[in-house]
Amino acid sequence: MYKNNLFNTQTAIPEQDLLRVYICGPTVYNSSHLGHARTYITFDIIRNILAKVFNKTVIYQLNITDIDDKIINRSNEMKIPFTDLVKQNEDAFFKDLQDLNINPPSVITRVTEFVPEIIEFIKKIIDNNFAYQSNGSVYFDVQAFQAAGFTYPKLRIFDNSNQVEANNAADGASMKNRTEEKRSPFDFALWKAAKPDEPFWESEFGRGRPGWHIECSVMSQQVLLNKFDGFDLHLGGKDLQFPHHANEIAQLEAFLGKEVLDTQFCGNCIQGFMHSGHLRIENEIMSKSKMNFKTIQDVLENYSANQIRILFLHVPYASDINYTLVQLDNAVSIESKIRSFFQNVQVFKQSQKGYAQMKGSDYELLKQLIAVKSSVLSAFKADFDYPSVLKQLLQFLDTIKQYLHGTPHILPLSQSVEFLKANFEILGLKIENQGQNDQFEIVRVLAKFRQDVKAQSLQNGQILALCDDLRDNQLPNLGFLIEDAAEITIKQIDASQYKVDRQRELLEKQAKTDRQNEFNRQKQLKLDAERLLAAEKAEEMFKNDESYGDFDERGIPQKVNGEEIAKSRGKKLVKEWEARKKLNEKYFGKE
């Protein structure tokens, strides 16, 4: 079951083996940010669950909006062709997905690849009397659509003023001064007439380009409905519910026309919508004006893909998530715990030979494995409740850790570990393979060589440094970690994760060094200032001030400007003299 926002009800996952899914992709005018990561990681998890838990074949279509007002404005700012800007940002987007361990889509479609089909789609809506031409643009006629018996908007109900404002914003900056072209303020653009020097396509409406909403209606129809005979699930962030997704539905229904009204179930329509929640940064909406805008690559400089995913896994897919450093630190801790667990299991397996007799604790672990398998499957079936799944997996991991402290048997241990590994990977966490024997043997030979060289070279710092570089840099970059001990311990690790952790460790070490250096610098400045003061004897320190007179045997004045010095001021001068005297003795000794 899942929460179907199209009908606002819990809906069963379709029974057929093939699921046809569409997800709204980015408008590639700039770098992708952490909000994009939340959406695409969320639905990557759900896609994995559909494929690996429910055994569905998933056709996963993602669109790229490669022509839009924002793209045109940005390319003008940068003084480059819009096609160059699009290529640059599209390549960066797919690199972001790869770096986040997000599975690539089954199908990628770009708006510019479907302009002829979009034009034909619009013509059909006009023929069905649900759209009209105006000054070279084409608008969807909301009032005619409603008068024909269709419901608008679906998914999310707004009051009238918000509907108008949202539709106008979605039409883009280029349509801002064209509201008089509309029959009704509720109408929205299907085709935008091109201004001078803007990219355009020829059409019977005039030179122009597609509106934002029409592209998704057409691309999903052309691929999922026409090539795979259905459209089971539409995905996207909840900010797209209105107007984007509501207008997609309206356009598709307006295209189909009588078929939708004559049947209670429209096989050529979208069957369900799922929406992911918003992402906030320290309880605030992410925006450049608030200086809390974080690109995906910004975050990946300090945190791994696993750590970012663990952060998102703690919150249900439809709920908003608050990105804080505290929560990120918690994700780092959990990721480290998981990684350490698999490394320790790997070390244990290397030492095992044969099968010992099984005992009570071994059977108990198998019973707990059976129970957690059932519980995890129930959570997956309950609207993709992956926060509960993660919690149960971590609890079972703790159970296995306790089991390892005894005398574990390799058979129940291996089954339990494989269950954990498989389900962590369903959640999209990258768990390194345990490695082939030949890989480990190569590293084992290197490790033994390093140990022997080190033993013979304790007096040669340069050779020792080379040995440490092999341990700390070269082998970890290949995915292997050597731990120095009497017995050689080799662990296979996530090389990219090690690099992130190592970088953070080096940055923290450098920060500590910088703090110590600054402390030493301030200390030295204080000492230099003291030495400068100490160079002048206490007996002479007041005599250069002409306002003082009548000095005693210590050189402390008794008068100022010819008048007796007040008692309180006299005490202060004595304290200053004593402090200076101590400095004289500290640096030059007693006379």
C-alpha positions in Angstrom: 0.0 0.0 0.0 1.1 3.6 -0.6 -0.4 7.0 -0.1 -1.9 7.9 -3.5 -2.2 11.7 -3.6 -4.3 11.5 -6.8 -7.2 10.1 -4.7 -5.9 11.0 -1.2 -6.2 7.3 -0.3 -4.1 4.3 0.5 -3.7 2.4 -2.8 -2.4 -1.1 -3.4 0.8 -1.5 -5.5 -0.4 -2.8 -8.9 -0.3 -6.6 -9.2 1.3 -6.8 -12.7 5.0 -7.4 -12.9 5.7 -4.2 -15.0 5.5 -0.8 -13.3 5.6 2.3 -15.5 7.0 5.2 -13.5 7.7 8.8 -14.4 9.7 11.3 -12.3 10.0 15.0 -12.9 13.7 15.8 -13.6 15.6 19.1 -13.3 15.5 22.3 -15.3 19.2 22.3 -16.1 20.1 26.0 -15.7 22.3 25.7 -12.6 23.9 23.3 -10.2 21.7 20.7 -8.5 21.2 21.4 -4.8 20.5 19.4 -1.7 16.7 19.6 -2.2 17.1 17.8 -5.5 19.2 15.2 -3.7 16.4 14.6 -1.2 13.8 14.0 -4.0 16.0 11.7 -6.1 17.4 9.7 -3.2 13.9 9.2 -1.8 12.5 7.8 -5.0 15.7 5.8 -5.7 14.9 4.0 -2.4 11.3 3.4 -3.4 12.4 2.2 -6.8 14.7 -0.3 -5.1 12.0 -1.5 -2.9 9.6 -2.0 -5.8 12.2 -4.0 -7.7 14.0 -5.9 -5.0 11.3 -6.5 -2.4 8.1 -6.6 -4.6 10.0 -8.1 -7.5 8.6 -5.6 -10.0 10.2 -4.7 -13.3 10.3 -0.9 -13.2 10.5 1.3 -16.3 11.7 4.5 -14.7 11.5 7.6 -17.0 13.1 10.9 -16.0 12.8 14.0 -18.0 15.2 16.9 -18.5 13.8 20.4 -19.0 16.4 21.7 -21.5 14.5 24.8 -22.7 12.9 27.3 -20.2 12.9 30.9 -19.2 15.5 30.3 -16.5 17.8 28.6 -19.0 17.4 31.4 -21.5 18.1 34.1 -18.8 21.0 32.2 -17.4 22.7 31.6 -20.8 22.2 35.4 -21.6 23.9 36.3 -18.3 26.8 34.0 -19.0 26.9 35.0 -22.7 27.0 31.4 -23.9 24.5 29.4 -26.2 21.7 27.9 -24.2 22.7 24.5 -25.6 26.2 24.8 -24.0 24.7 25.7 -20.6 22.2 22.8 -20.8 24.9 20.3 -21.7 27.2 21.5 -18.9 24.5 21.3 -16.2 23.0 18.1 -17.5 26.3 16.3 -17.3 26.9 17.7 -13.8 23.4 16.5 -12.7 24.1 12.9 -13.8 27.5 13.1 -12.1 25.6 14.2 -8.9 23.3 11.1 -9.2 26.3 8.8 -9.7 28.2 10.3 -6.8 25.0 9.9 -4.6 24.8 6.2 -5.6 21.4 6.8 -7.3 20.5 4.3 -10.0 20.3 5.7 -13.5 16.9 5.9 -15.1 15.6 3.4 -17.6 14.6 6.2 -20.0 15.8 9.8 -20.3 13.7 12.3 -22.3 14.5 15.9 -23.1 11.9 18.5 -24.0 13.8 19.6 -27.2 13.5 16.0 -28.4 9.7 16.1 -28.4 8.8 19.5 -29.7 6.9 18.2 -32.8 4.9 15.8 -30.5 4.2 18.6 -28.1 2.8 20.8 -31.0 0.5 17.9 -32.1 -0.6 17.4 -28.5 -1.5 21.1 -28.2 -3.4 21.0 -31.5 -5.6 18.1 -30.2 -6.4 20.1 -27.0 -7.4 23.1 -29.2 -9.5 20.8 -31.3 -11.2 19.5 -28.2 -12.1 23.2 -27.3 -9.9 23.2 -24.1 -7.2 25.6 -25.4 -7.0 28.8 -27.5 -4.5 30.9 -29.4 -3.7 34.4 -28.3 -1.0 36.7 -29.8 1.2 33.8 -30.9 0.9 31.9 -27.6 -1.5 29.1 -26.6 -3.3 28.9 -23.3 -5.3 26.2 -21.5 -8.9 27.2 -21.0 -9.6 26.3 -17.4 -13.2 27.5 -17.4 -14.1 25.5 -20.5 -12.4 22.5 -19.0 -14.5 22.8 -15.8 -17.7 23.5 -17.7 -17.3 20.2 -19.6 -17.4 18.3 -16.3 -13.8 17.9 -15.5 -12.4 18.5 -12.0 -9.7 21.2 -11.8 -7.4 21.3 -10.0 -6.8 17.8 -8.8 -4.2 16.8 -6.1 -4.1 20.0 -4.1 -6.9 22.6 -3.7 -5.9 26.3 -3.5 -8.1 29.3 -3.1 -8.7 31.3 -6.3 -6.0 34.0 -5.7 -3.3 31.4 -4.9 -4.2 29.4 -8.0 -3.7 32.5 -10.2 -0.5 33.4 -8.5 1.0 29.9 -8.7 0.0 29.5 -12.4 1.5 32.9 -13.3 4.7 32.0 -11.5 5.0 28.7 -13.2 4.5 30.3 -16.7 7.8 32.0 -16.1 9.2 35.5 -16.4 8.7 35.7 -20.1 4.9 35.6 -19.7 4.8 38.2 -16.8 3.4 41.0 -18.9 1.1 38.9 -21.1 -1.7 38.3 -18.6 -4.1 40.4 -20.9 -3.7 37.6 -23.5 -5.6 35.2 -21.3 -9.4 34.8 -21.3 -9.2 34.0 -17.6 -6.5 34.7 -15.0 -6.7 30.9 -14.1 -5.5 29.9 -17.6 -1.9 28.8 -18.1 0.5 28.6 -21.1 0.9 25.6 -23.3 3.0 27.4 -26.0 5.0 30.6 -25.4 5.5 33.0 -28.3 9.2 33.7 -28.7 10.5 37.2 -28.1 13.3 38.6 -30.4 16.6 36.7 -30.0 15.0 33.9 -28.0 15.3 30.2 -29.1 12.2 29.1 -31.0 10.5 26.3 -33.0 8.2 26.8 -35.9 4.5 25.9 -35.4 1.2 26.8 -36.8 0.7 29.0 -33.7 3.8 31.0 -34.5 7.4 30.8 -33.5 7.8 29.8 -29.8 8.6 27.0 -27.3 6.6 24.7 -25.1 5.2 25.7 -21.7 6.5 24.0 -18.6 3.6 21.7 -17.8 2.9 20.4 -21.3 6.3 18.8 -21.7 5.7 16.2 -18.9 2.3 15.3 -20.2 3.6 14.7 -23.7 6.9 12.9 -22.8 5.1 10.5 -20.4 2.4 9.8 -22.9 4.9 9.2 -25.7 7.0 6.8 -23.7 4.9 5.1 -20.9 1.5 5.2 -22.5 2.4 4.7 -26.1 5.4 2.3 -25.8 4.6 0.5 -22.6 0.8 0.7 -22.5 0.2 2.4 -19.2 1.2 4.9 -16.6 1.2 3.5 -13.1 3.0 6.0 -10.9 4.1 9.7 -11.1 6.8 10.9 -8.7 8.0 14.3 -7.7 8.5 16.8 -4.8 5.3 18.0 -3.1 6.1 21.6 -4.2 5.1 20.3 -7.7 1.6 19.2 -6.7 0.1 22.5 -7.9 0.3 23.8 -10.4 2.7 21.5 -12.3 1.2 18.1 -11.6 -2.4 19.3 -11.5 -1.9 20.9 -14.9 -0.3 17.7 -16.2 -3.4 15.8 -15.3 -5.7 18.5 -16.8 -3.7 18.5 -20.1 -3.8 14.7 -20.5 -7.5 14.6 -19.7 -8.2 17.5 -22.1 -6.2 15.6 -24.8 -8.2 12.4 -24.2 -11.5 14.3 -23.8 -14.6 12.2 -24.0 -12.8 8.9 -23.0 -12.1 10.3 -19.5 -15.7 11.5 -18.9 -17.3 8.3 -20.3 -15.4 5.8 -18.1 -14.9 5.7 -14.4 -11.4 4.2 -14.9 -9.2 5.8 -17.6 -6.6 3.3 -18.7 -4.7 6.0 -20.6 -4.5 8.3 -17.5 -2.0 8.5 -14.6 -3.0 5.9 -11.9 -1.2 7.4 -8.9 1.0 10.2 -7.6 3.6 10.1 -4.8 5.3 13.2 -3.5 8.4 13.6 -1.3 8.6 16.2 1.5 10.5 19.5 1.5 14.0 19.9 2.8 14.9 22.7 5.3 18.3 23.9 6.4 18.5 24.4 10.2 14.6 25.0 10.2 14.7 27.5 7.3 13.8 27.1 3.7 16.9 26.7 1.6 17.6 29.8 -0.5 20.6 31.8 -1.8 19.3 34.9 -0.1 19.6 33.2 3.3 23.1 32.1 2.5 22.2 28.5 3.3 22.0 27.2 -0.3 24.0 24.0 -0.6 24.8 22.3 -3.9 25.1 18.5 -3.9 28.9 18.8 -4.6 29.2 21.3 -1.7 27.9 18.7 0.7 29.8 15.8 -0.8 33.1 17.6 -0.1 32.6 16.8 3.6 30.0 13.9 3.8 29.7 10.7 1.9 26.8 9.5 -0.2 26.0 6.9 2.5 25.9 9.6 5.2 23.6 11.8 3.2 21.3 8.9 2.5 21.2 7.8 6.1 20.2 11.4 7.0 17.2 11.1 4.6 16.4 7.5 5.7 15.4 8.7 9.1 12.3 10.5 7.8 9.3 9.1 5.9 9.3 9.9 2.2 6.3 12.3 2.4 7.5 14.2 5.5 9.6 17.3 5.5 13.2 16.9 6.7 15.4 19.3 8.6 19.0 19.3 7.6 21.2 20.1 10.7 24.8 19.5 11.6 23.6 17.5 14.6 21.6 15.1 12.4 24.5 14.9 10.0 26.9 14.0 12.8 24.4 11.3 13.8 24.4 10.0 10.2 28.2 9.9 10.2 28.2 7.9 13.4 25.7 5.4 12.0 27.6 5.0 8.8 30.8 4.4 10.8 29.1 1.8 12.9 27.8 -0.1 9.8 31.2 0.1 8.1 33.1 -1.1 11.2 30.6 -4.0 11.6 31.2 -5.3 8.1 34.9 -4.9 8.4 35.0 -6.9 11.7 32.8 -9.6 10.2 35.2 -9.8 7.3 38.2 -10.2 9.6 36.4 -12.9 11.5 35.5 -14.9 8.4 39.2 -14.8 7.3 40.1 -16.8 10.4 37.3 -19.5 10.0 38.0 -23.0 8.8 35.4 -25.8 8.8 32.1 -25.9 10.8 31.9 -26.3 14.5 29.0 -27.9 16.4 26.1 -25.5 16.7 24.8 -24.5 20.1 21.9 -22.6 21.7 23.1 -19.1 20.9 23.5 -20.1 17.2 19.8 -21.3 17.0 18.7 -18.2 18.8 20.3 -15.9 16.2 18.5 -17.9 13.4 15.2 -17.4 15.2 15.9 -13.6 15.5 16.8 -13.5 11.8 13.4 -15.1 10.9 11.6 -12.6 13.1 13.3 -9.5 11.7 12.8 -10.7 8.1 9.1 -10.8 8.7 9.1 -7.4 10.5 11.2 -5.7 7.8 8.9 -7.0 5.0 5.8 -5.6 6.9 7.4 -2.2 7.2 8.3 -2.1 3.5 4.6 -3.0 2.7 3.3 -0.2 5.0 3.7 2.8 2.6 7.4 2.2 2.2 8.2 2.7 5.8 12.0 2.7 5.4 12.7 4.6 8.6 11.3 1.7 10.5 13.3 -0.7 8.3 16.6 1.2 9.1 15.8 1.1 12.8 15.2 -2.6 12.8 18.3 -3.3 10.7 20.5 -1.3 13.1 19.0 -3.2 16.1 19.7 -6.5 14.5 23.2 -5.4 13.7 23.7 -4.7 17.4 22.3 -8.2 18.1 24.9 -9.7 15.8 27.7 -7.6 17.3 26.8 -9.1 20.7 26.8 -12.6 19.2 30.3 -12.0 17.8 31.6 -11.4 21.3 30.9 -15.1 22.1 32.0 -18.0 20.0 30.0 -17.4 16.8 29.2 -20.1 14.2 29.9 -19.2 10.6 26.6 -20.5 9.2 24.0 -18.4 11.2 26.4 -15.5 11.2 26.8 -15.5 7.4 23.0 -15.8 6.8 22.4 -12.9 9.2 25.1 -10.7 7.7 23.9 -11.4 4.1 20.3 -10.4 5.2 21.7 -7.1 6.6 23.8 -6.4 3.6 21.0 -7.1 1.1 18.6 -4.8 2.9 21.1 -2.0 3.5 21.6 -2.2 -0.3 17.9 -2.0 -0.9 18.0 1.2 1.0 20.7 2.3 -1.3 23.6 2.2 1.1 26.8 1.1 -0.6 28.2 -2.0 1.3 31.5 -3.0 -0.2 31.8 -6.6 -1.4 33.9 -8.8 0.8 36.4 -9.2 -2.0 37.9 -12.0 -4.0 40.6 -14.2 -2.5 43.1 -13.2 -5.1 42.6 -9.5 -4.3 43.2 -10.2 -0.6 46.2 -12.3 -1.3 47.8 -9.5 -3.3 47.2 -7.1 -0.4 48.4 -9.7 2.1 51.7 -10.0 0.2 52.1 -6.2 0.1 51.3 -6.0 3.8 53.8 -8.7 4.7 56.4 -7.0 2.5 55.7 -3.7 4.3 56.0 -5.3 7.7 59.4 -6.9 6.8 60.8 -3.7 5.3 59.7 -1.7 8.3 61.3 -4.2 10.7 64.6 -3.8 8.9 64.4 0.0 8.5 63.6 1.4 11.9 66.5 3.8 11.7 65.7 5.0 8.2 62.9 7.6 8.5 62.5 7.9 4.7 61.7 4.2 4.2 59.4 4.3 7.2 57.5 7.2 5.7 57.1 5.3 2.4 55.7 2.3 4.4 53.2 4.6 6.1 52.2 6.1 2.8 51.5 2.7 1.5 49.3 2.0 4.6 47.6 5.4 4.9 47.2 6.5 1.2 47.9 4.0 -1.5 46.1 0.9 -0.3 43.1 2.7 1.2 42.6 4.4 -2.2 42.4 0.9 -3.7 39.9 -0.1 -1.0 42.1 -1.9 1.5 43.1 -1.0 5.1 46.0 -2.5 7.0 46.0 -2.3 10.8 49.4 -2.6 12.4 49.5 -5.4 15.0 51.6 -8.5 15.7 49.2 -10.3 13.3 48.5 -8.6 10.0 44.8 -7.4 9.8 43.4 -6.5 6.4 40.0 -4.9 5.9 38.3 -4.1 2.7 36.8 -0.6 2.8 34.9 1.9 0.7 37.7 3.9 -0.9 35.6 7.0 -1.6 34.3 6.9 2.0 37.9 6.6 3.3 38.9 9.6 1.3 36.0 11.7 2.8 36.9 10.6 6.3 40.6 11.1 5.7 40.0 14.6 4.4 37.9 15.4 7.4 40.6 14.0 9.7 43.3 16.1 8.0 41.2 19.2 8.1 40.5 18.7 11.8 44.2 18.0 12.4 45.1 21.2 10.4 42.6 23.2 12.4 44.1 21.9 15.6 47.5 22.8 14.4 46.3 26.3 13.3 44.8 26.8 16.8 48.0 25.8 18.5 50.1 28.0 16.2 47.9 30.9 16.9 48.1 30.2 20.7 51.9 30.1 20.4 52.0 33.3 18.3 49.9 35.2 20.9 52.1 33.8 23.7 55.3 34.9 21.8 53.8 38.4 21.3 53.1 38.6 25.0 56.7 37.5 25.8 58.1 40.0 23.3 56.0 42.8 24.9 57.2 41.8 28.3 60.8 41.7 27.3 60.4 45.2 25.7 59.0 46.5 29.0 61.7 44.7 31.0 64.5 46.5 29.1 63.6 49.7 31.1 64.5 49.4 34.8 61.7 50.0 37.3 63.9 52.8 38.9 63.7 54.7 35.7 60.2 54.0 34.4 58.5 57.1 35.8 61.4 59.6 35.3 60.7 60.2 31.6 57.3 61.7 32.5 57.9 65.4 33.2 54.7 65.7 35.2 56.2 63.5 38.0 58.7 64.8 40.6 60.2 64.2 44.1 61.2 60.6 43.5 62.0 58.3 46.4 65.0 55.9 46.5 63.0 53.4 44.3 62.3 56.0 41.7 58.6 56.2 42.5 57.3 59.8 42.3 55.7 61.5 45.3 54.4 64.5 43.4 52.5 65.1 40.2 52.4 68.6 38.6 53.9 70.0 41.9 51.1 68.5 44.1 51.3 65.6 46.5 50.1 62.4 44.8 46.8 61.1 46.1 47.0 58.0 48.3 45.0 55.8 45.9 47.1 56.9 42.9 50.3 56.3 44.9 49.3 52.7 45.6 48.7 52.2 41.9 52.1 53.5 41.0 53.7 51.2 43.6 51.9 48.2 42.0 53.1 49.2 38.5 56.7 49.6 39.9 56.6 46.2 41.6 55.3 44.5 38.3 58.1 46.1 36.3 60.7 45.1 38.9 59.5 41.5 38.6 60.0 41.7 34.8 63.5 43.1 35.3 64.4 40.3 37.5 62.7 37.7 35.3 64.7 38.6 32.2 67.9 40.2 33.7 68.2 38.8 37.2 68.5 40.5 40.5 71.0 43.2 40.9 
